[in-house]
C-alpha cells in the first residue's frame, strides 16, 4: 500500500508535507519512508518466525547506503550481485557473513573480493562458474560455502523482462543437472555445498508459483539427502509483488504462512531475498510540472522527471499511480505525463485523469524499488537527490548530482594534430 496520505488538500509522507520537501530540496527527488521500510522488514521477519530463517534483502531494489544501514541495524542479511553491492553493504554497516552472492556473471576480481570479505555463500549459476570458484578458492587457500541456484522451469506469470526461472532464461542450473553438479562440488577440496536456491522472477502476484518452487526445492533437498549431502539452507529467492494499481498479490503474512507450512517439517534454515516488497511502496518520486501542452489529439503534462530518473514505465510499460501534491479545483482532463528526455518512450504515466496547473507538484507513487537504482544520466541529466523521512524529519541521503559530476570521470584524449 502507498505510504502517502492527504491531510486537508496536501499530500504527506509520514509527518512531512511533500510541498515542504520540494521547497527544501528541489525537484525531481526521491523520498522514502523509514517507518514503511522497517515495518515491511519486520513483517517478513515475524511472518517467518515459525521456522529458522534469514531475510537477505535484495540490494539491487534500492541500494542507497542509508537504506542499507536501516536494514543492517535490524540485523538483515543481503542478497548482492556485484562487487559494488558488497562494498555498499559493508559501508552501510552490514555484516559480510550475512551476504549471499547471486548473479550469472561473477568476475574473477568480484569472487576474490567476496572471498576476502568472507561472505556467507555464493549462489552458483553454471558449471563454468563452479570451476572458476574452485580454482580461485584453491589459489587463495580458502574454503568457501556455495549454493546451487536451480532453474525450475516455472512460469511466474509476470512481465517477460523479469521472468527468470524458465528453461529459456539465462539464470540458474537445469534441475536435471543439479545432482551431478552437487557431486562435483562434494569432490572439490575447496567448495562446500551448503544450500540450494531459486528465484523465478519479480512482481509475482500469485501464490501458486512460489509454492511450486518450494516443492521443487524440497524434492531436490531430499534427493541430495539420499546421496549423503545434507544442506544447511534452502533459499526461496525474492519476487513477492506489491500493489501498484489493481494487482492483488498475497500479503507478506499469507505468503509466509503458505510457504512455512511446506518447509516446517524439514527444520532447515530458509533464506528469503525480498527487495520490492520491502522498499517498493515505501518510496515516491516527486516531480514538478514544467508545461501543460494541449494538442488537438492529446493533453501532455511535461514534468521535470524522465525515464532516466524512473525507467520502469518506459522499460516494462509499468503503471505507477500519479497523485497531485496539492488538490485544487481546476478542470479534470486526461493527460499523458511525460518527461523531458528525447525519446517517445519517456513517459511516467498515460491517460491519467487529473486536475492540473502548470507548476504543480506530482508524486509518482511506489517508486522505492528499482527507481533510483535503475536511474541513469541519459541526456546528460543529473540524477535526483534521495531523501529519507523519519516522522517529521526529512534528511538528505544522496545529494543531487551536479553538472560537474556528469563528466568528472571523462578525459579528453591527447590526439595528434588535425591534418
Ligand atoms: N533475488 C534475486 C536473485 C534477484 O535477481 C532479485 C531481483 C531478487 C532477489 C529480488 O526480487 P524482488 O523481491 O525485488 O522482486 N527492475 C525490475 C525488477 C528486476 C528484479 C531483478 N531481480 C522492476 O523494476 O520491476
Boltz pocket constraint, residues with backbone or C-beta under 6 A from the ligand:
constraints:
  - pocket:
      binder: B
      contacts: [[A, 58], [A, 60], [A, 61], [A, 79], [A, 102], [A, 103], [A, 162], [A, 199], [A, 201], [A, 202], [A, 203], [A, 237], [A, 238], [A, 239], [A, 240], [A, 273], [A, 274], [A, 275], [A, 276], [A, 277], [A, 312], [A, 316], [A, 369], [A, 370], [A, 374]]
      max_distance: 6.0
